[in-house]
Amino acid sequence: MRDLGANVAPRPERRAGSKTIKVGEVWENPVTGERSVILERPWDNPASRVTGEPTPLVGARVMGEHRHPALVEQFTVLEGALSIF
C-alpha cells in the first residue's frame, strides 16, 4: 500500500477539462511499469491522505530520483520484495 502523504491539497477546484480522482480508479505508467489503484482521497479522511495500492510489473522503476516537497511517501510490502537502490 502506498500512502502518498498527509500534506495534500483539499478537494481540487474544478477546471475546464479536469476530473476528480475516484476511489477505485487505476493509474498506469507504461513507460515505468507502474500501476496503482486509488484507495483513498484526501478530502475523504481527516488526515488529508491519498492512498493507493501499486502493483508494479517485474523490473518496474520510477522515473529516476525525485522528491515530493509537500508530501511523504510510505510503502508497505504486502507480497514479494521491494528493492530500493
N, C-alpha and C positions, 0 to 999 in steps of 0.2 A: 504494500500500500504506500502511496506517496502523499505526504502531507505537504502541500505547496505553500504553506505558511499562513500566519495569522495577520500579517500586515498587508492584506489585500484590500483594495478599494471596495466600498459598498456597492450596492446594485448599480450597474453601469447605466449611464444616461443613454437613451435610445438615439442613435444617429442614423441617418439615411444609409441603408444598406447593411446595417449591423444586425446581429441577432443575439439573443440572450442564451447563455450557456444552459444546457438542460442536463439534469441528472440522467445518467444512462448514455449520454452522448459519447461517441467514440472519436478520439483524436488520433490520427495516424500520420507518421512521417516516413514515407517510403525511402527517403534518402538515408536515414539513420537506422531504420528498422524498429523505431519506437512506436508503440501503440498504447493508448491509455483510455480507460473508461472513467468518466467523471462520476464520482460517488457523492460529492457534497459541494455545495456552492457557498460562497462567503456570506451571502445575506440570509442563509437558512440556519445559521448557528451562531451562538453568542461569541464565539472566538473568531469570527470572520474568516474561517478556514476554508480552503479549497482542498479537496481530497480526490485523488484519482488512483486507479489501480493499473499500473503499467504492466504489460506483458510483452517484453522485448523479444525479438527473434534472436536465435543464437548469433553472436557476433555483433549485436546492435550496439551503437555508440551514440553519445551525444555529439553535438556539433563542435567539438573542441572545448577547451577551457572557457568557462563563462561564469558570470556572477549575477546574482539577483539582489541588488542592494536593499530592496524593500521587503524581502521575504526570506523565510528559512525553509530549506528542503530537508525532509526526513524520510528515510527509507526503512521499511520493514520487509525482509525477505520472507515470503510465505512458502516458497518451494524452490529448490535448487540453490544456486550460489550467486553472489554478486561480487564481481571483481572490480576494484577501483584502482586505476593506475595513475 
